[in-house]
Amino acid sequence: MIPERSSSANLSNNTPLLGATPNQSVDNNLGNPVPRDGAIEPSKGRKRWLILGIVLGIVIIVFLAVFLPVYFVVIRKSPEAQSSTSGGSSDASASGTTDAPRPSATAVLTTGGDGSIITLRNGTTFTYRNSFGGFWIHDPEDPFNSNARPNDYTPPLNTSWRWGVDRVYGVNLGGWLVLEPFISPEIFQRYPGVRDEFSLAQAMAADTASGGLTQIEEHYETFITEVDIAEIAGSYHFHFVSRELDSRRANRLGTINFLAGNMGIANAERTLDNLRSFTQFISQPEYRDVVVAIGLVNEPLAGQIGLDPLHSFNLRAYDIIRSVTGFGEGNGPYIAVQDGLQNLGRWDGILPGGDRVIMDGHAYFAFGDVNPSPMVALAEDGLPGGTWPAQACRAWGTEFNESRTNIGPTVSGEFSGAPNDCGLFIRSVGVDSFHPQCAEYNDWENYNATMKAGLQNWIMASFDAFGDFFFWTWKIGPSQAGRVEAPLWSYKLGLDNGWIPRDPRDSVGKCAAVGINTPVEGTFAAFRTGAVPSPTIDAAYSAQYPWPPTSIPSADVPVSLLPTFTNTAAAMTLPVPTYTSAPASATANLDGWFNDNDSTGGIVTVAGCPYPNVYTATFATVPTAPCTGP
């Protein structure tokens, strides 16, 4: 830990908490109202831990999303998988492609392509499967080697990303570091009635006979395994993240880092402080090619908070992040702004002149009106899929392209293969779907060829409509019944069973095939792609959205009465991993803090101020006068 920093970002000593009132309705403005109800958590029950606005106090979890196609480097256990010593591995041929280097002839492989044998930390082995010309590199003596690539058409980590030319074909690792009932149902079913990670942790802590909170650590170690992405080990969230970053480097899988599951009242200033610490870590030369973007917050409820306070928050976060990284290509991550469950068009004009800003849209039909249109009917292209492929292209193709034209690079950070809300715990624990076709959609083991073809056609249309995307999510765990009960949310299940295409490039042109031509826009303003060395935010925009915001529609008290924080604590510096096999020179400058000119202290409460409960957003004593620190 590097003590007591004072930052060029100059975090305010007088920044209030942002609050939001629960149980208000929000429309996603995609023609599909999203239900908002105190008994029903919308969008697969994902207002995690009573998220009431933008951000909270102590960020416990980092949610990581895969930036490039995990499925191109799907690694499956070999039938011949066997135990061995951690220091050895059997020889294997390379992938057979001209692009992949041949494995080294030493006892331990440091690189390989399709068919190479990888030895895991626990001594077991698996066969690396990659028929797309990709190869992995993992050299303990050179832990920051970034020459690997997932396929033969995606550039390695150590080369530039070309928006509009290179395509984002991604999948999220949802449910791994932020547990959700529909993704990991069995662990929630152990405690009937528990419906979010916070209450799950409370129940586990009280259940010492079953291992207490070690049950969550077991989930971290087993849900996304070494066979999913090379190596995940250790304990506690950031140690998992550190090692997961190493495995992504080995496979050339970039990441986008989204803050998700921020507990309780939307405590904006603490989250800004956490964003600063994360940015300091991921901007280090050893990691900046791996973590290519950072999301400010996942799904803030714009309908409750209001767009103006969110614009103020996003601008403040932008200023803090860029004060750490500097400007232009190669200087820290892109900044991803989530749509707040609003139509992307409502964000036109955001951060004008801002350096490397991405819009992140989340789009679902599953939570709108009931649509029983059969998936097995013929679509406009003569293939199964019914009305669904054209509906995806109409609803999303134009919207996402207009966002690219008006704002800049735009990705779909979440969507699924589900046209409805069928599946266990999709809406919430104890809340079932009323869709009339759930028996058919949930019975994935008995999908016939026509059903699979229809699902694939509509999923490919979604791919083409979005252009750049992250599917939600990589896999769904089994329930206590021993089977996956939310099948159309699992990329892995669809890939293994034939309703998700092996090669997402096959989706290009699908919208045109169903009569809706929305080619992906690929020309962006120079400042959006890092080509301007000293960009500036429009002065009028900065004046319009000050920090702190002048008002928050959903706050219980005026902004002037919200208690503030002070920055007299030690700055939070994230710990760095240990590389015992690497020469000292390789890690000499790795300390978790990129910009030493950023020396402001960390955020801390002011003694005597009446702060609201961080989990319920309620004041025990409603403030009647300002309370600020030094």
Secondary structure as a PSIPRED ss2 file (coil, helix, strand):
# PSIPRED VFORMAT (PSIPRED V4.0)

   1 M C   1.000  0.000  0.000
   2 I C   1.000  0.000  0.000
   3 P C   1.000  0.000  0.000
   4 E C   1.000  0.000  0.000
   5 R C   1.000  0.000  0.000
   6 S E   0.000  0.000  1.000
   7 S C   1.000  0.000  0.000
   8 S C   1.000  0.000  0.000
   9 A C   1.000  0.000  0.000
  10 N C   1.000  0.000  0.000
  11 L C   1.000  0.000  0.000
  12 S C   1.000  0.000  0.000
  13 N C   1.000  0.000  0.000
  14 N C   1.000  0.000  0.000
  15 T C   1.000  0.000  0.000
  16 P E   0.000  0.000  1.000
  17 L C   1.000  0.000  0.000
  18 L C   1.000  0.000  0.000
  19 G C   1.000  0.000  0.000
  20 A C   1.000  0.000  0.000
  21 T C   1.000  0.000  0.000
  22 P C   1.000  0.000  0.000
  23 N C   1.000  0.000  0.000
  24 Q C   1.000  0.000  0.000
  25 S C   1.000  0.000  0.000
  26 V E   0.000  0.000  1.000
  27 D E   0.000  0.000  1.000
  28 N C   1.000  0.000  0.000
  29 N C   1.000  0.000  0.000
  30 L C   1.000  0.000  0.000
  31 G C   1.000  0.000  0.000
  32 N C   1.000  0.000  0.000
  33 P E   0.000  0.000  1.000
  34 V E   0.000  0.000  1.000
  35 P C   1.000  0.000  0.000
  36 R C   1.000  0.000  0.000
  37 D E   0.000  0.000  1.000
  38 G C   1.000  0.000  0.000
  39 A C   1.000  0.000  0.000
  40 I E   0.000  0.000  1.000
  41 E C   1.000  0.000  0.000
  42 P H   0.000  1.000  0.000
  43 S H   0.000  1.000  0.000
  44 K H   0.000  1.000  0.000
  45 G H   0.000  1.000  0.000
  46 R C   1.000  0.000  0.000
  47 K C   1.000  0.000  0.000
  48 R C   1.000  0.000  0.000
  49 W C   1.000  0.000  0.000
  50 L C   1.000  0.000  0.000
  51 I C   1.000  0.000  0.000
  52 L C   1.000  0.000  0.000
  53 G C   1.000  0.000  0.000
  54 I C   1.000  0.000  0.000
  55 V C   1.000  0.000  0.000
  56 L C   1.000  0.000  0.000
  57 G C   1.000  0.000  0.000
  58 I C   1.000  0.000  0.000
  59 V C   1.000  0.000  0.000
  60 I C   1.000  0.000  0.000
  61 I C   1.000  0.000  0.000
  62 V E   0.000  0.000  1.000
  63 F E   0.000  0.000  1.000
  64 L E   0.000  0.000  1.000
  65 A E   0.000  0.000  1.000
  66 V E   0.000  0.000  1.000
  67 F C   1.000  0.000  0.000
  68 L C   1.000  0.000  0.000
  69 P C   1.000  0.000  0.000
  70 V H   0.000  1.000  0.000
  71 Y H   0.000  1.000  0.000
  72 F H   0.000  1.000  0.000
  73 V H   0.000  1.000  0.000
  74 V C   1.000  0.000  0.000
  75 I E   0.000  0.000  1.000
  76 R E   0.000  0.000  1.000
  77 K C   1.000  0.000  0.000
  78 S C   1.000  0.000  0.000
  79 P C   1.000  0.000  0.000
  80 E C   1.000  0.000  0.000
  81 A C   1.000  0.000  0.000
  82 Q C   1.000  0.000  0.000
  83 S E   0.000  0.000  1.000
  84 S C   1.000  0.000  0.000
  85 T C   1.000  0.000  0.000
  86 S C   1.000  0.000  0.000
  87 G C   1.000  0.000  0.000
  88 G C   1.000  0.000  0.000
  89 S C   1.000  0.000  0.000
  90 S C   1.000  0.000  0.000
  91 D C   1.000  0.000  0.000
  92 A C   1.000  0.000  0.000
  93 S C   1.000  0.000  0.000
  94 A C   1.000  0.000  0.000
  95 S C   1.000  0.000  0.000
  96 G C   1.000  0.000  0.000
  97 T C   1.000  0.000  0.000
  98 T C   1.000  0.000  0.000
  99 D C   1.000  0.000  0.000
 100 A C   1.000  0.000  0.000
 101 P C   1.000  0.000  0.000
 102 R C   1.000  0.000  0.000
 103 P C   1.000  0.000  0.000
 104 S C   1.000  0.000  0.000
 105 A C   1.000  0.000  0.000
 106 T C   1.000  0.000  0.000
 107 A C   1.000  0.000  0.000
 108 V C   1.000  0.000  0.000
 109 L C   1.000  0.000  0.000
 110 T C   1.000  0.000  0.000
 111 T E   0.000  0.000  1.000
 112 G E   0.000  0.000  1.000
 113 G C   1.000  0.000  0.000
 114 D C   1.000  0.000  0.000
 115 G C   1.000  0.000  0.000
 116 S C   1.000  0.000  0.000
 117 I E   0.000  0.000  1.000
 118 I E   0.000  0.000  1.000
 119 T E   0.000  0.000  1.000
 120 L C   1.000  0.000  0.000
 121 R C   1.000  0.000  0.000
 122 N C   1.000  0.000  0.000
 123 G C   1.000  0.000  0.000
 124 T E   0.000  0.000  1.000
 125 T E   0.000  0.000  1.000
 126 F E   0.000  0.000  1.000
 127 T E   0.000  0.000  1.000
 128 Y E   0.000  0.000  1.000
 129 R C   1.000  0.000  0.000
 130 N C   1.000  0.000  0.000
 131 S C   1.000  0.000  0.000
 132 F C   1.000  0.000  0.000
 133 G E   0.000  0.000  1.000
 134 G E   0.000  0.000  1.000
 135 F E   0.000  0.000  1.000
 136 W E   0.000  0.000  1.000
 137 I E   0.000  0.000  1.000
 138 H C   1.000  0.000  0.000
 139 D C   1.000  0.000  0.000
 140 P C   1.000  0.000  0.000
 141 E C   1.000  0.000  0.000
 142 D C   1.000  0.000  0.000
 143 P C   1.000  0.000  0.000
 144 F C   1.000  0.000  0.000
 145 N C   1.000  0.000  0.000
 146 S C   1.000  0.000  0.000
 147 N C   1.000  0.000  0.000
 148 A C   1.000  0.000  0.000
 149 R E   0.000  0.000  1.000
 150 P E   0.000  0.000  1.000
 151 N E   0.000  0.000  1.000
 152 D C   1.000  0.000  0.000
 153 Y C   1.000  0.000  0.000
 154 T C   1.000  0.000  0.000
 155 P C   1.000  0.000  0.000
 156 P C   1.000  0.000  0.000
 157 L C   1.000  0.000  0.000
 158 N C   1.000  0.000  0.000
 159 T C   1.000  0.000  0.000
 160 S C   1.000  0.000  0.000
 161 W C   1.000  0.000  0.000
 162 R C   1.000  0.000  0.000
 163 W E   0.000  0.000  1.000
 164 G C   1.000  0.000  0.000
 165 V C   1.000  0.000  0.000
 166 D E   0.000  0.000  1.000
 167 R C   1.000  0.000  0.000
 168 V C   1.000  0.000  0.000
 169 Y E   0.000  0.000  1.000
 170 G E   0.000  0.000  1.000
 171 V E   0.000  0.000  1.000
 172 N E   0.000  0.000  1.000
 173 L C   1.000  0.000  0.000
 174 G C   1.000  0.000  0.000
 175 G C   1.000  0.000  0.000
 176 W C   1.000  0.000  0.000
 177 L C   1.000  0.000  0.000
 178 V C   1.000  0.000  0.000
 179 L C   1.000  0.000  0.000
 180 E C   1.000  0.000  0.000
 181 P C   1.000  0.000  0.000
 182 F C   1.000  0.000  0.000
 183 I C   1.000  0.000  0.000
 184 S C   1.000  0.000  0.000
 185 P H   0.000  1.000  0.000
 186 E H   0.000  1.000  0.000
 187 I H   0.000  1.000  0.000
 188 F H   0.000  1.000  0.000
 189 Q H   0.000  1.000  0.000
 190 R C   1.000  0.000  0.000
 191 Y C   1.000  0.000  0.000
 192 P C   1.000  0.000  0.000
 193 G C   1.000  0.000  0.000
 194 V C   1.000  0.000  0.000
 195 R C   1.000  0.000  0.000
 196 D C   1.000  0.000  0.000
 197 E H   0.000  1.000  0.000
 198 F H   0.000  1.000  0.000
 199 S H   0.000  1.000  0.000
 200 L H   0.000  1.000  0.000
 201 A H   0.000  1.000  0.000
 202 Q H   0.000  1.000  0.000
 203 A H   0.000  1.000  0.000
 204 M H   0.000  1.000  0.000
 205 A H   0.000  1.000  0.000
 206 A H   0.000  1.000  0.000
 207 D C   1.000  0.000  0.000
 208 T H   0.000  1.000  0.000
 209 A H   0.000  1.000  0.000
 210 S H   0.000  1.000  0.000
 211 G C   1.000  0.000  0.000
 212 G C   1.000  0.000  0.000
 213 L C   1.000  0.000  0.000
 214 T H   0.000  1.000  0.000
 215 Q H   0.000  1.000  0.000
 216 I H   0.000  1.000  0.000
 217 E H   0.000  1.000  0.000
 218 E H   0.000  1.000  0.000
 219 H H   0.000  1.000  0.000
 220 Y H   0.000  1.000  0.000
 221 E H   0.000  1.000  0.000
 222 T H   0.000  1.000  0.000
 223 F H   0.000  1.000  0.000
 224 I C   1.000  0.000  0.000
 225 T C   1.000  0.000  0.000
 226 E H   0.000  1.000  0.000
 227 V H   0.000  1.000  0.000
 228 D H   0.000  1.000  0.000
 229 I H   0.000  1.000  0.000
 230 A C   1.000  0.000  0.000
 231 E C   1.000  0.000  0.000
 232 I C   1.000  0.000  0.000
 233 A C   1.000  0.000  0.000
 234 G C   1.000  0.000  0.000
 235 S C   1.000  0.000  0.000
 236 Y C   1.000  0.000  0.000
 237 H H   0.000  1.000  0.000
 238 F H   0.000  1.000  0.000
 239 H H   0.000  1.000  0.000
 240 F H   0.000  1.000  0.000
 241 V H   0.000  1.000  0.000
 242 S H   0.000  1.000  0.000
 243 R H   0.000  1.000  0.000
 244 E H   0.000  1.000  0.000
 245 L H   0.000  1.000  0.000
 246 D H   0.000  1.000  0.000
 247 S H   0.000  1.000  0.000
 248 R H   0.000  1.000  0.000
 249 R H   0.000  1.000  0.000
 250 A H   0.000  1.000  0.000
 251 N H   0.000  1.000  0.000
 252 R C   1.000  0.000  0.000
 253 L C   1.000  0.000  0.000
 254 G C   1.000  0.000  0.000
 255 T E   0.000  0.000  1.000
 256 I E   0.000  0.000  1.000
 257 N E   0.000  0.000  1.000
 258 F E   0.000  0.000  1.000
 259 L E   0.000  0.000  1.000
 260 A C   1.000  0.000  0.000
 261 G C   1.000  0.000  0.000
 262 N C   1.000  0.000  0.000
 263 M C   1.000  0.000  0.000
 264 G C   1.000  0.000  0.000
 265 I C   1.000  0.000  0.000
 266 A C   1.000  0.000  0.000
 267 N C   1.000  0.000  0.000
 268 A H   0.000  1.000  0.000
 269 E H   0.000  1.000  0.000
 270 R H   0.000  1.000  0.000
 271 T H   0.000  1.000  0.000
 272 L H   0.000  1.000  0.000
 273 D H   0.000  1.000  0.000
 274 N H   0.000  1.000  0.000
 275 L H   0.000  1.000  0.000
 276 R H   0.000  1.000  0.000
 277 S H   0.000  1.000  0.000
 278 F H   0.000  1.000  0.000
 279 T H   0.000  1.000  0.000
 280 Q H   0.000  1.000  0.000
 281 F H   0.000  1.000  0.000
 282 I H   0.000  1.000  0.000
 283 S C   1.000  0.000  0.000
 284 Q C   1.000  0.000  0.000
 285 P C   1.000  0.000  0.000
 286 E C   1.000  0.000  0.000
 287 Y C   1.000  0.000  0.000
 288 R C   1.000  0.000  0.000
 289 D C   1.000  0.000  0.000
 290 V C   1.000  0.000  0.000
 291 V E   0.000  0.000  1.000
 292 V E   0.000  0.000  1.000
 293 A E   0.000  0.000  1.000
 294 I E   0.000  0.000  1.000
 295 G E   0.000  0.000  1.000
 296 L C   1.000  0.000  0.000
 297 V C   1.000  0.000  0.000
 298 N C   1.000  0.000  0.000
 299 E C   1.000  0.000  0.000
 300 P C   1.000  0.000  0.000
 301 L C   1.000  0.000  0.000
 302 A H   0.000  1.000  0.000
 303 G H   0.000  1.000  0.000
 304 Q H   0.000  1.000  0.000
 305 I H   0.000  1.000  0.000
 306 G C   1.000  0.000  0.000
 307 L H   0.000  1.000  0.000
 308 D H   0.000  1.000  0.000
 309 P H   0.000  1.000  0.000
 310 L H   0.000  1.000  0.000
 311 H H   0.000  1.000  0.000
 312 S H   0.000  1.000  0.000
 313 F H   0.000  1.000  0.000
 314 N H   0.000  1.000  0.000
 315 L H   0.000  1.000  0.000
 316 R H   0.000  1.000  0.000
 317 A H   0.000  1.000  0.000
 318 Y H   0.000  1.000  0.000
 319 D H   0.000  1.000  0.000
 320 I H   0.000  1.000  0.000
 321 I H   0.000  1.000  0.000
 322 R H   0.000  1.000  0.000
 323 S H   0.000  1.000  0.000
 324 V H   0.000  1.000  0.000
 325 T H   0.000  1.000  0.000
 326 G C   1.000  0.000  0.000
 327 F C   1.000  0.000  0.000
 328 G C   1.000  0.000  0.000
 329 E C   1.000  0.000  0.000
 330 G C   1.000  0.000  0.000
 331 N C   1.000  0.000  0.000
 332 G C   1.000  0.000  0.000
 333 P C   1.000  0.000  0.000
 334 Y E   0.000  0.000  1.000
 335 I E   0.000  0.000  1.000
 336 A E   0.000  0.000  1.000
 337 V E   0.000  0.000  1.000
 338 Q E   0.000  0.000  1.000
 339 D C   1.000  0.000  0.000
 340 G C   1.000  0.000  0.000
 341 L C   1.000  0.000  0.000
 342 Q C   1.000  0.000  0.000
 343 N C   1.000  0.000  0.000
 344 L H   0.000  1.000  0.000
 345 G H   0.000  1.000  0.000
 346 R H   0.000  1.000  0.000
 347 W H   0.000  1.000  0.000
 348 D C   1.000  0.000  0.000
 349 G C   1.000  0.000  0.000
 350 I C   1.000  0.000  0.000
 351 L C   1.000  0.000  0.000
 352 P C   1.000  0.000  0.000
 353 G C   1.000  0.000  0.000
 354 G C   1.000  0.000  0.000
 355 D C   1.000  0.000  0.000
 356 R C   1.000  0.000  0.000
 357 V E   0.000  0.000  1.000
 358 I E   0.000  0.000  1.000
 359 M E   0.000  0.000  1.000
 360 D E   0.000  0.000  1.000
 361 G E   0.000  0.000  1.000
 362 H E   0.000  0.000  1.000
 363 A C   1.000  0.000  0.000
 364 Y C   1.000  0.000  0.000
 365 F C   1.000  0.000  0.000
 366 A C   1.000  0.000  0.000
 367 F C   1.000  0.000  0.000
 368 G C   1.000  0.000  0.000
 369 D C   1.000  0.000  0.000
 370 V C   1.000  0.000  0.000
 371 N C   1.000  0.000  0.000
 372 P C   1.000  0.000  0.000
 373 S C   1.000  0.000  0.000
 374 P C   1.000  0.000  0.000
 375 M C   1.000  0.000  0.000
 376 V C   1.000  0.000  0.000
 377 A C   1.000  0.000  0.000
 378 L E   0.000  0.000  1.000
 379 A C   1.000  0.000  0.000
 380 E C   1.000  0.000  0.000
 381 D C   1.000  0.000  0.000
 382 G C   1.000  0.000  0.000
 383 L C   1.000  0.000  0.000
 384 P E   0.000  0.000  1.000
 385 G C   1.000  0.000  0.000
 386 G C   1.000  0.000  0.000
 387 T C   1.000  0.000  0.000
 388 W H   0.000  1.000  0.000
 389 P H   0.000  1.000  0.000
 390 A H   0.000  1.000  0.000
 391 Q H   0.000  1.000  0.000
 392 A H   0.000  1.000  0.000
 393 C H   0.000  1.000  0.000
 394 R H   0.000  1.000  0.000
 395 A H   0.000  1.000  0.000
 396 W H   0.000  1.000  0.000
 397 G H   0.000  1.000  0.000
 398 T H   0.000  1.000  0.000
 399 E H   0.000  1.000  0.000
 400 F H   0.000  1.000  0.000
 401 N H   0.000  1.000  0.000
 402 E H   0.000  1.000  0.000
 403 S H   0.000  1.000  0.000
 404 R H   0.000  1.000  0.000
 405 T H   0.000  1.000  0.000
 406 N H   0.000  1.000  0.000
 407 I C   1.000  0.000  0.000
 408 G C   1.000  0.000  0.000
 409 P C   1.000  0.000  0.000
 410 T E   0.000  0.000  1.000
 411 V E   0.000  0.000  1.000
 412 S E   0.000  0.000  1.000
 413 G E   0.000  0.000  1.000
 414 E E   0.000  0.000  1.000
 415 F C   1.000  0.000  0.000
 416 S C   1.000  0.000  0.000
 417 G C   1.000  0.000  0.000
 418 A C   1.000  0.000  0.000
 419 P C   1.000  0.000  0.000
 420 N C   1.000  0.000  0.000
 421 D C   1.000  0.000  0.000
 422 C C   1.000  0.000  0.000
 423 G C   1.000  0.000  0.000
 424 L C   1.000  0.000  0.000
 425 F C   1.000  0.000  0.000
 426 I C   1.000  0.000  0.000
 427 R C   1.000  0.000  0.000
 428 S E   0.000  0.000  1.000
 429 V C   1.000  0.000  0.000
 430 G C   1.000  0.000  0.000
 431 V E   0.000  0.000  1.000
 432 D C   1.000  0.000  0.000
 433 S C   1.000  0.000  0.000
 434 F C   1.000  0.000  0.000
 435 H C   1.000  0.000  0.000
 436 P C   1.000  0.000  0.000
 437 Q C   1.000  0.000  0.000
 438 C H   0.000  1.000  0.000
 439 A H   0.000  1.000  0.000
 440 E H   0.000  1.000  0.000
 441 Y H   0.000  1.000  0.000
 442 N H   0.000  1.000  0.000
 443 D C   1.000  0.000  0.000
 444 W H   0.000  1.000  0.000
 445 E H   0.000  1.000  0.000
 446 N H   0.000  1.000  0.000
 447 Y C   1.000  0.000  0.000
 448 N C   1.000  0.000  0.000
 449 A H   0.000  1.000  0.000
 450 T H   0.000  1.000  0.000
 451 M H   0.000  1.000  0.000
 452 K H   0.000  1.000  0.000
 453 A H   0.000  1.000  0.000
 454 G H   0.000  1.000  0.000
 455 L H   0.000  1.000  0.000
 456 Q H   0.000  1.000  0.000
 457 N H   0.000  1.000  0.000
 458 W H   0.000  1.000  0.000
 459 I H   0.000  1.000  0.000
 460 M H   0.000  1.000  0.000
 461 A H   0.000  1.000  0.000
 462 S H   0.000  1.000  0.000
 463 F H   0.000  1.000  0.000
 464 D H   0.000  1.000  0.000
 465 A H   0.000  1.000  0.000
 466 F H   0.000  1.000  0.000
 467 G C   1.000  0.000  0.000
 468 D C   1.000  0.000  0.000
 469 F E   0.000  0.000  1.000
 470 F E   0.000  0.000  1.000
 471 F E   0.000  0.000  1.000
 472 W C   1.000  0.000  0.000
 473 T C   1.000  0.000  0.000
 474 W C   1.000  0.000  0.000
 475 K C   1.000  0.000  0.000
 476 I C   1.000  0.000  0.000
 477 G C   1.000  0.000  0.000
 478 P C   1.000  0.000  0.000
 479 S C   1.000  0.000  0.000
 480 Q C   1.000  0.000  0.000
 481 A C   1.000  0.000  0.000
 482 G C   1.000  0.000  0.000
 483 R C   1.000  0.000  0.000
 484 V C   1.000  0.000  0.000
 485 E C   1.000  0.000  0.000
 486 A C   1.000  0.000  0.000
 487 P H   0.000  1.000  0.000
 488 L H   0.000  1.000  0.000
 489 W H   0.000  1.000  0.000
 490 S C   1.000  0.000  0.000
 491 Y H   0.000  1.000  0.000
 492 K H   0.000  1.000  0.000
 493 L H   0.000  1.000  0.000
 494 G H   0.000  1.000  0.000
 495 L H   0.000  1.000  0.000
 496 D H   0.000  1.000  0.000
 497 N H   0.000  1.000  0.000
 498 G C   1.000  0.000  0.000
 499 W C   1.000  0.000  0.000
 500 I C   1.000  0.000  0.000
 501 P C   1.000  0.000  0.000
 502 R C   1.000  0.000  0.000
 503 D C   1.000  0.000  0.000
 504 P H   0.000  1.000  0.000
 505 R H   0.000  1.000  0.000
 506 D H   0.000  1.000  0.000
 507 S H   0.000  1.000  0.000
 508 V C   1.000  0.000  0.000
 509 G C   1.000  0.000  0.000
 510 K H   0.000  1.000  0.000
 511 C H   0.000  1.000  0.000
 512 A H   0.000  1.000  0.000
 513 A H   0.000  1.000  0.000
 514 V C   1.000  0.000  0.000
 515 G C   1.000  0.000  0.000
 516 I C   1.000  0.000  0.000
 517 N C   1.000  0.000  0.000
 518 T C   1.000  0.000  0.000
 519 P C   1.000  0.000  0.000
 520 V C   1.000  0.000  0.000
 521 E C   1.000  0.000  0.000
 522 G C   1.000  0.000  0.000
 523 T C   1.000  0.000  0.000
 524 F C   1.000  0.000  0.000
 525 A C   1.000  0.000  0.000
 526 A H   0.000  1.000  0.000
 527 F H   0.000  1.000  0.000
 528 R H   0.000  1.000  0.000
 529 T H   0.000  1.000  0.000
 530 G C   1.000  0.000  0.000
 531 A C   1.000  0.000  0.000
 532 V C   1.000  0.000  0.000
 533 P C   1.000  0.000  0.000
 534 S C   1.000  0.000  0.000
 535 P C   1.000  0.000  0.000
 536 T C   1.000  0.000  0.000
 537 I C   1.000  0.000  0.000
 538 D C   1.000  0.000  0.000
 539 A H   0.000  1.000  0.000
 540 A H   0.000  1.000  0.000
 541 Y H   0.000  1.000  0.000
 542 S H   0.000  1.000  0.000
 543 A H   0.000  1.000  0.000
 544 Q H   0.000  1.000  0.000
 545 Y C   1.000  0.000  0.000
 546 P C   1.000  0.000  0.000
 547 W C   1.000  0.000  0.000
 548 P C   1.000  0.000  0.000
 549 P C   1.000  0.000  0.000
 550 T C   1.000  0.000  0.000
 551 S C   1.000  0.000  0.000
 552 I C   1.000  0.000  0.000
 553 P C   1.000  0.000  0.000
 554 S C   1.000  0.000  0.000
 555 A C   1.000  0.000  0.000
 556 D C   1.000  0.000  0.000
 557 V C   1.000  0.000  0.000
 558 P C   1.000  0.000  0.000
 559 V H   0.000  1.000  0.000
 560 S H   0.000  1.000  0.000
 561 L H   0.000  1.000  0.000
 562 L C   1.000  0.000  0.000
 563 P C   1.000  0.000  0.000
 564 T E   0.000  0.000  1.000
 565 F E   0.000  0.000  1.000
 566 T E   0.000  0.000  1.000
 567 N E   0.000  0.000  1.000
 568 T E   0.000  0.000  1.000
 569 A E   0.000  0.000  1.000
 570 A C   1.000  0.000  0.000
 571 A C   1.000  0.000  0.000
 572 M C   1.000  0.000  0.000
 573 T C   1.000  0.000  0.000
 574 L C   1.000  0.000  0.000
 575 P C   1.000  0.000  0.000
 576 V C   1.000  0.000  0.000
 577 P C   1.000  0.000  0.000
 578 T C   1.000  0.000  0.000
 579 Y C   1.000  0.000  0.000
 580 T C   1.000  0.000  0.000
 581 S C   1.000  0.000  0.000
 582 A C   1.000  0.000  0.000
 583 P C   1.000  0.000  0.000
 584 A H   0.000  1.000  0.000
 585 S H   0.000  1.000  0.000
 586 A H   0.000  1.000  0.000
 587 T C   1.000  0.000  0.000
 588 A C   1.000  0.000  0.000
 589 N C   1.000  0.000  0.000
 590 L C   1.000  0.000  0.000
 591 D C   1.000  0.000  0.000
 592 G C   1.000  0.000  0.000
 593 W C   1.000  0.000  0.000
 594 F C   1.000  0.000  0.000
 595 N C   1.000  0.000  0.000
 596 D C   1.000  0.000  0.000
 597 N C   1.000  0.000  0.000
 598 D C   1.000  0.000  0.000
 599 S C   1.000  0.000  0.000
 600 T E   0.000  0.000  1.000
 601 G C   1.000  0.000  0.000
 602 G E   0.000  0.000  1.000
 603 I E   0.000  0.000  1.000
 604 V E   0.000  0.000  1.000
 605 T E   0.000  0.000  1.000
 606 V C   1.000  0.000  0.000
 607 A C   1.000  0.000  0.000
 608 G C   1.000  0.000  0.000
 609 C C   1.000  0.000  0.000
 610 P C   1.000  0.000  0.000
 611 Y C   1.000  0.000  0.000
 612 P C   1.000  0.000  0.000
 613 N C   1.000  0.000  0.000
 614 V C   1.000  0.000  0.000
 615 Y C   1.000  0.000  0.000
 616 T C   1.000  0.000  0.000
 617 A C   1.000  0.000  0.000
 618 T C   1.000  0.000  0.000
 619 F C   1.000  0.000  0.000
 620 A C   1.000  0.000  0.000
 621 T C   1.000  0.000  0.000
 622 V C   1.000  0.000  0.000
 623 P C   1.000  0.000  0.000
 624 T C   1.000  0.000  0.000
 625 A C   1.000  0.000  0.000
 626 P C   1.000  0.000  0.000
 627 C C   1.000  0.000  0.000
 628 T C   1.000  0.000  0.000
 629 G C   1.000  0.000  0.000
 630 P C   1.000  0.000  0.000
